[in-house]
Amino acid sequence: MAGQGGVIGTILGWVGYQLGMRTDAASATGSLHAKVKTANDRIGTANPSSGGTDTLFKYDRKIFDRLDEEYEPFSFAKNVSIPTSWTAVKNVTGRSGFLFSAGMLSHSNSYTFYIRITIDGAVVFYGRTSSSSTTANRSPTGILYTPAELHRQDYAYYDSDDRITIRVLWQCGTVSAVLSNIISDPTFPSASLQSPNAVLLSAVPIRFNSSLKIEHYVSGGSSRTADIIHTGVLVKQ
């Protein structure tokens, strides 16, 4: 009997160790009580007041909050004077939303125009136009949301190769231009300066959580005009 009591005591001790106590701290590798507390902490409290990613219920709330978002659209498409130093034409702070498109086009053959797009503090696009005098190189640069601006293929005449070819057109208000350098680099977005007239085609709107800045400047000695466009939405506060 004494031997049986020792075996039973050992078993009960092992079971007690595995079960642990109600006061055990949460631990993924601890006792059963500790593991249950860990699971409970990760599930969280039902109906949280705000969304988050630290508990399952908060993550669900974050998803449903996103589905319930309402938006304020913004859009700009005009010919404007671009200065010789970086100048923000769109500067959003403390707001979230989606950027659809941000681009520019110039028909100047003596000046180079630049665009820089910064989202949540990180440069995601840095492009420039070509200063070539040929029609083939007078093309836009920037990020274009495909369904928004690239709404058709059309016939375009190139004076560089003296023939008619089918190209995708970019629309900025009443101004149209042919895309000549579509980016297909899978490492994009990138803060590096792109080759002239580079265009990133975005299949989906680009989300920004707290800030968006679109800047332009021109090199060549003095301010010059260019066609610029930016479109998107802000989450209503």
Secondary structure, 3 states (H helix, E strand, C coil): CHHHHHHHHHHHHHHHHHHCCCCCCCCCCCCHHHHHHHHHHHHCCCCCCCCCCCCHHHHHHHHHHHHCCCEEEEEEEEEEEECCCCEEEEEEECCCEEEEEEEEECCCCCCEEEEEEEECCEEEEEEECCCCCCHHHCCCEEEEEHHHHCCCEEEEEECCCCEEEEEEEEEECCEEEECCEEECCCCCCCCCCCCCCEEEEECCCEEECCEEEEEEEEECCCCEEEEEEEEEEEECC
